[in-house]
Amino acid sequence: MLGQPRAAGAGTEARRLRLCPSGHHRGRTRRGRGAAGATNGAGGGTHHPARQRWWRRRRFGRGHAARPRRPLAQLPPGNVPLIRKLSRWLRLGAAPIDEDLWQHACQALPWARGLDPERRERLRALATRFLHEKTITPLGGLELAPAEQVLLAALCCLPLLEFGAGGLRGWSQLLVYPDAFRVRRSHVDAAGVLHEWDDELAGEAWDHGPLVLSWADVQADLEEPDTGYCVAVHEMAHKLDVLDGELDGTPPLPAAWHRQWARDFQRAYDGFCAEVDAGAETAIDPYAAEAPEEFFAVATEYHFSAPAVLEQEMPEVAAHLARFYGPSPLRAA
């Protein structure tokens, strides 16, 4: 979540330019709420983060109107020779996942049940690396058994089945709250007025820091795996998105594919925003209209949890995501 309001009536112009510097984190609002639950500190109204265009962010890049960034939480593996050697040494020491724990995770994870044997073994290898490289930290009195930690690792690695372990670089910690958590947001508008509000989040991903999840919402996603919600893959989509240095709705792609992606996602995003602005009831969660990066993350949720809906509503987006993530496991389940 950007945590920045879109001025009422700003329309297309608000989608072209970021209205103020972005935050350093993106969060998934509580299951099914979208952005409507956030109110400003002036006694009413809703906040909608600024919408922008893929092409503008890509054309100008980081050298134009650069946004402030928090220092890196940790050096990414391979940053310097010593780190590269240490990373290789650590990977060699990764302990395999116990067979009983893995079978339990596969039974509890609806998406794992839809994977063919080759992709399931690929997921196991990714989850093994996740558990070796990431620290899973329960908060607020939550306790996570080893089986639940394996399940979380496998769930977070679902979007990496085709991309590979490179999608894990740049961060080191998964924080897990018992339930949705609240964060304080603030924004100074063009008139110099400070707006403050609270967001209740199911998940959050910091650009170069931890990934944060609500355990209650993860469990809700497991109980209803085909409703268009999956907070873990939503936040992992943000982690993939930022790997090229910009959180803008486009993960690292070859140049030719990137051009096709930007064109097709922009067209789908503009059309979807027009529907939301007109007050239409949409089959896709309207939270996807918040910003290009949220559009990509929400579409990722639908790829994994409601692929038929995504294919019906946005066939070009669905085709790109099937190519990027591989076929949705629910299609084969």
SVG drawing of the C-alpha trace seen along z (x, -y; Angstrom):
<svg xmlns="http://www.w3.org/2000/svg" viewBox="-22 -25 57 63">
<polyline fill="none" stroke="black" stroke-width="0.4" points="0.0,0.0 1.3,-3.4 -0.4,-5.3 -0.9,-8.4 -4.3,-9.9 -5.4,-10.5 -7.1,-13.9 -10.8,-13.7 -11.6,-14.2 -7.9,-14.0 -8.8,-11.3 -6.3,-10.4 -3.8,-13.1 -3.5,-11.5 -2.7,-8.2 0.2,-9.7 2.2,-11.3 3.0,-10.3 1.6,-13.1 4.2,-13.0 7.2,-10.8 6.3,-7.2 6.6,-5.3 9.1,-2.5 6.6,0.3 3.5,1.8 0.7,3.5 -2.3,5.6 -5.4,4.2 -7.5,6.6 -9.2,9.4 -11.9,8.0 -11.8,4.4 -9.8,2.8 -8.8,-0.9 -12.2,-2.0 -11.6,-1.4 -9.0,-4.1 -10.3,-7.5 -8.4,-10.8 -7.7,-12.7 -9.9,-15.6 -13.1,-13.8 -14.1,-11.9 -13.4,-10.8 -11.4,-7.9 -7.8,-7.8 -6.6,-6.3 -2.9,-6.1 -1.8,-8.0 -2.1,-6.1 0.7,-6.3 1.7,-4.8 4.1,-2.0 5.7,-3.8 6.4,-7.0 8.2,-5.2 10.2,-3.2 11.0,-6.0 12.3,-8.4 13.8,-5.7 15.5,-6.4 17.3,-9.5 14.1,-11.5 12.2,-12.8 13.9,-10.1 12.0,-9.1 13.7,-9.0 14.8,-5.5 15.6,-3.9 19.1,-2.4 19.3,1.3 18.3,3.5 21.0,6.0 23.4,6.5 21.9,8.8 23.8,12.0 26.4,11.6 26.9,7.9 30.6,8.3 32.9,11.3 33.0,12.1 29.2,12.1 29.0,14.2 31.4,16.8 29.6,16.7 26.2,17.1 27.5,20.2 28.8,21.7 25.6,21.1 23.5,22.7 25.7,25.8 24.6,26.2 20.9,26.0 19.2,28.8 16.6,30.8 12.9,30.5 11.8,33.5 9.6,35.7 6.7,35.8 6.8,32.0 6.8,31.6 3.9,34.0 1.9,32.2 2.6,28.9 1.6,30.3 -1.7,31.5 -2.4,28.2 -1.5,26.2 -4.2,26.4 -1.9,25.1 0.7,27.7 -1.8,30.5 -2.3,29.1 1.4,29.3 2.8,32.1 5.7,34.0 8.4,32.0 7.0,28.6 6.3,29.9 10.0,30.9 11.0,27.5 8.8,26.0 10.4,28.1 13.9,27.0 12.8,23.3 11.1,23.8 14.3,25.4 16.3,22.5 13.7,20.1 14.0,21.7 17.7,21.6 18.1,18.0 15.1,16.3 14.3,15.9 10.6,16.5 9.7,14.4 6.3,14.8 5.1,11.6 2.4,10.7 2.6,14.0 2.1,16.1 3.8,19.5 4.5,21.3 5.3,25.0 7.9,26.4 5.2,27.7 3.6,24.2 7.0,22.6 7.4,25.1 3.9,24.3 4.7,20.5 7.9,21.1 6.2,23.2 3.4,20.6 5.8,17.7 7.7,19.7 4.7,20.4 5.4,17.3 9.0,18.5 8.4,21.8 9.4,20.4 11.4,17.3 13.7,19.3 15.5,18.6 16.7,15.2 13.3,14.0 14.5,14.4 17.3,11.9 17.4,8.6 15.6,9.4 16.1,11.7 13.1,11.8 9.4,12.9 7.4,11.4 4.1,13.0 1.4,11.4 -1.4,13.4 -4.0,11.3 -4.3,8.1 -2.0,5.3 -2.5,1.5 -0.1,-1.0 -0.3,-4.8 -0.2,-6.6 0.2,-10.3 0.2,-12.5 0.5,-16.2 -1.7,-17.2 -1.1,-19.9 -2.7,-22.6 -0.3,-21.7 -2.9,-20.0 -1.7,-17.0 -3.9,-13.9 -3.4,-11.0 -5.2,-7.7 -4.8,-4.1 -4.6,-1.1 -5.5,2.4 -3.3,4.7 -3.2,8.4 0.4,8.1 3.1,5.7 6.4,5.9 9.2,3.4 11.3,2.5 14.5,3.7 13.3,5.1 11.0,7.7 7.9,9.3 5.0,9.2 2.0,11.4 -1.1,11.9 -1.4,15.6 -5.2,15.4 -5.4,14.1 -3.0,16.8 -5.3,19.4 -8.3,17.8 -6.7,18.0 -6.0,21.7 -9.6,22.4 -10.9,20.5 -8.2,21.0 -10.4,20.1 -11.8,16.7 -9.2,14.3 -7.3,13.7 -3.8,14.9 -1.9,12.4 1.4,14.3 1.6,14.3 0.5,10.7 3.4,9.6 5.8,11.9 4.7,10.2 5.9,6.9 9.2,8.5 9.6,9.7 8.5,6.3 11.2,4.4 14.1,6.6 14.8,4.3 15.0,1.2 11.5,-0.2 8.2,0.9 6.1,0.2 4.1,3.2 6.7,4.7 9.1,7.4 12.5,8.1 11.8,9.2 13.7,9.5 13.4,6.2 11.0,7.5 8.7,9.1 8.9,6.0 7.5,3.8 4.6,6.2 3.9,6.4 3.9,2.6 1.6,2.2 -0.9,4.9 -0.9,4.1 -1.3,0.4 -4.3,1.0 -5.9,3.3 -5.1,1.0 -6.5,-2.1 -9.7,-0.2 -10.1,1.2 -9.5,-2.2 -12.2,-3.7 -14.6,-1.1 -13.7,-1.7 -13.9,-5.5 -17.4,-5.1 -18.6,-3.1 -19.0,0.1 -19.1,3.4 -16.0,5.3 -15.2,9.0 -11.7,8.2 -11.0,6.7 -11.1,2.8 -8.0,2.6 -6.2,3.4 -6.9,-0.2 -4.8,-1.7 -1.5,-1.8 0.2,0.3 2.2,2.2 -1.1,3.1 -2.7,4.1 0.1,6.5 0.0,7.9 -3.8,8.4 -3.7,9.9 -1.1,12.3 -3.6,13.3 -6.2,14.1 -3.7,16.1 -3.2,18.4 -6.6,18.3 -9.2,17.5 -7.5,18.0 -10.8,18.4 -12.0,15.0 -8.7,13.4 -8.8,15.1 -12.4,13.9 -11.9,10.3 -8.3,9.6 -7.1,12.3 -3.9,10.5 -2.9,10.0 -3.7,13.6 -1.6,14.8 1.4,12.8 1.1,14.1 0.7,17.7 4.0,17.2 5.7,15.6 4.5,17.9 3.7,21.0 0.2,22.5 -2.0,21.8 -2.0,24.9 -5.7,24.6 -6.1,25.3 -4.6,28.7 -6.1,29.4"/>
</svg>
